[in-house]
Amino acid sequence: MVVDVRDTRLKLELNPEKITLLIRSALVEDASNASERLGALFADINVHEDNDVCITLDVDLWPELKEPVSALAVAALLGVKVEQEICLRELPFAWPGLGEHTSSTVEYTEMMLKAYASQRSDKAVE
């Protein structure tokens, strides 16, 4: 009689997609307003072959001196090193600073739409 014993326990196999998802989720958690949440979602997160991570945040959406505390803690739990960079690039929306005044994405969207509407050429200039 041959008995085939298999290990059926679940195993976490980290890959770049899983590491990126956890780091991005932690960045969103670190965000304290709508602009920073956009910065977390817009961040470039590159996972290298050794699973170390490079996080690039846009300075217009994420304060240059703000530490992504939760993201660094997640990386430490995963055993990966983190390199942080800042950049300045073309953003998806004008007036990125509007989001610093609210934690609500709905309110941010309303403010942004009003700002765009105020730029319409058919609007009377006062």
N, C-alpha and C positions, 0 to 999 in steps of 0.2 A: 504494500500500500504506500502510495506517494502522497504526501500532504504538501500542498502549496500554500505557504504563509505569505500574505501580502501586507505591507504596511499601508493602511488606509487613512492614516492621520493626515489632516490638511497641512500643507506646507506653504509658507509664504515665499514666493519666488519674485524677488524684486527685479523689475525691468525699468527702463527709462520712463515708460508711460505711467507706471504706478508711482514711481518716485516723483515725477512731475505733478501728478494729480494731488498727492499728499502735500507737497511743498506749496502748490498754488492754493489749496484749501487753507493752509495755515496762513499764507499771505493775506487772504481775504479776511481771516479771523483777526489778523493784526491791524487791518484797516479801521480807521476811526471815523471816516466820512465817505461820501460818495466818490470824491476824486481818488482817494486812496484805494477804494474798492476797484475802481476802473484801472488804477495802476497795477493792482494785484492781478487782475484778469488780463491786462495788456502786457505784463512782464514777460520777458524772454527767459525761459528756464531751460538750460541746456544740461543734459546729463552726459558726462563723459564715460568712456569705456570702463573706468574703474568705479563707476557709480557716483563719483564726486559731482557736485552741482555748481553751476554758475548761474546766478540770478542777476538779470539786468533790468533795472527799474528806471522808468522815465522820470526825470527830476521835476517835470511839470505836474506829475500825478502822484509822486511819492516823495515826501520831504527827504532831502539829501542826508540829513543826520538821524533819521528815524531808523532804529534797528527793527528788523522783522523778527521779533522775539519768538513768536510761535513757530515761524518757519525754521529758525535756527534750532529750536528745541526738537522739532520733528526730525530734522536732519541728524541731530545728535542721537535720537532714538534709533534711527535707521543706520547709524554708523557711517554717514557720509560727510565729507567736508564740503563747506560752502564758500564760494568766492562771490563777493557782491560787487556789482558795477552799477554805475549810473550812466544815463545817456540822455540825449536831447534829440528827439525825432519828431517827425510829422505825426500829429495826433488825429484820432478819428473825429474829434469835435473841437470847435473853437472854444475859447474861454474855459480852459481846464480848471481854473481857480474857482469857478462857480460852485463846484462840488465840495469845496472846503467849508461851505456855509451850511451844509445839511448832511444828515446821515441817511436821508430818504432819497432813494433813486427816483421816485415819482416826483418829488419836489425839485430835484436836480433837473429832471427832464423838462418840467414846466419852465424853470428858469432859463434853460438852454433854448427851448423853443421860442420863448419871449425875446431872448437876445438875438436869435436868428431873424425873427419877424421884424425886429426894430431896424434891421439892415436892408429891408426890402426897398427896392428903388421906386416903387409906386407909392410909398408912404410919404406924406407931406413932411418936409423938414421944418422944424420949429426953432 
